[in-house]
Amino acid sequence: MTDRITVAYGDGIGPEIMKATMRVLDAAGADLEYDIITVGKPVYLSGVTSGISDDSWATLRKNGVFLKAPITTPQGGGYKSLNVTIRKTLGLFANIRPCKAYAPYVHSHFPTMDLVVVRENEEDLYAGIEHRQTNEVVQSLKLISKSGSERICRYAFEYARANKRKRVTCMTKDNIMKLTDGTFHATFDRIAAEYPDIENDHYIIDIGSARLADSPQNFDVIVTLNLYGDIVSDITAQVAGSVGLCGSSNIGKDFAMFEAIHGSAPDIAGKGIANPSGLINGACMMLNHLGKGDIAQKIQNALLCTIENGIHTGDIYSEETSSRRVNTQEFTDALIERLGNKPKQLVPFANNPDAKPIVIEDPKVKQQTKALVGTDLYLDWSGNDSKELGDKIKAASTDALPLRLITNRGIQVYPNVHAEITTTDHWRCRFKSSDESSVSTKDVAELITSITDAGLEIIKMDNLYTFDGERGYSLCQGE
Ligand code: NAD
């Protein structure tokens, strides 16, 4: 059956590897029709600040399936990441990144590694909500939802089951971020209990990443938050052999996008030497999604044969394991010549004709009773005597919301004063009712007026709530 998909050539090495991938798809008989859209830099430059036109959105929505080459995103300024915009707009909540070694034909310290990173794709620091509110300090908001955590954890277990994987490992930093990462971990534990046939465990992300870099062959499926998933999947792809080898799928309820895990590689763009395998593997994930697993198997086996025959692009070339150093086009020609062949040493891909797309129902989040019990007011204050500030605020606080403490960069500086703490101009002042009894928003408004009348500058407010009596905010040191 002919399927119509949307294709974007991207930039950097994007056009080179996309042309190679489309040649492979056509030669293998994938029977696809393509709608080509332009996204990214040329669109920004034409004045469309989102980097994607309305017509392109309409094409994406019409076709449902998107094969995308990498796009360059400026660092430290400039327009927002279009990759992130597309993932969030189309609800592509699950980013699946399989990383497998091709040893001994591609050098890897971990010849038996074969793992899959399931990365949450819509939340976390990728909201990109950042502010500078004082002379010194900038902040970024980390947003984690219960429903988002449930969706991705459930996807990871369903993926493990469908792909005959044995264990799902969760990685978070919930010893520090007890609410955000804590929500993810608690959700993982709850969902894991529904899958007794799959083993589960949890690592704090720092030691988890260390173990991944040291012994990735001990991992199977890893589920983690957006930022950690982005980082650990690059590590695992690189230690498997090259970031140029791994493909990735971005799956949502109604849409799916397929790509390589790597970026636009500006350092080698235009030279025609990029490894197209990552995007080709991404395209094979797309074929499986479209129910064309037999074609995916044919392409992936030809890719294995090419690698096994030592026909290698520069990123995986070595005197010991390669017979020929090739450019993108020569690699693609060699792969196409091998369509229909099976590798002799590497384990051939086997298509599962019964594979069905994983469908995750929208999670139902239990409604809890919310009570306002206090507020954190953030001040821009350029002094450095926290006692002076604390005494001033204490005098201005109200009976309903007395001052409890002040922190600077998260460490308490009032009422306990430690002279050696280096402070900035960003002060968090916690006001809480006695015994965490409920207060009104009018109480908070009166407090804000009183603090402002005392000549202090409030730059931000985070209210303190309980949910069914359970604290909805983290405690400060010594609180
Ligand atoms: P990168 O992945 O583009 O490159 C990292 C290194 O790997 C470079 O040395 C590069 O030459 C090499 N490499 C990457 N792909 C290769 C391939 N197919 N063949 C051979 N070598 C390859 O990472 P970067 O340099 O940090 O990012 C460049 C740009 O790509 C940035 O603007 C970034 O935002 C963007 N990016 C886009 C995506 C995406 O579109 N999904 C993903 C990651 C990064």
Boltz pocket constraint, residues with backbone or C-beta under 6 A from the ligand:
constraints:
  - pocket:
      binder: B
      contacts: [[A, 13], [A, 17], [A, 69], [A, 70], [A, 71], [A, 72], [A, 73], [A, 74], [A, 83], [A, 243], [A, 244], [A, 245], [A, 259], [A, 260], [A, 261], [A, 262], [A, 263], [A, 264], [A, 265], [A, 266], [A, 267], [A, 268], [A, 273], [A, 274], [A, 275], [A, 276], [A, 277], [A, 278], [A, 315]]
      max_distance: 6.0
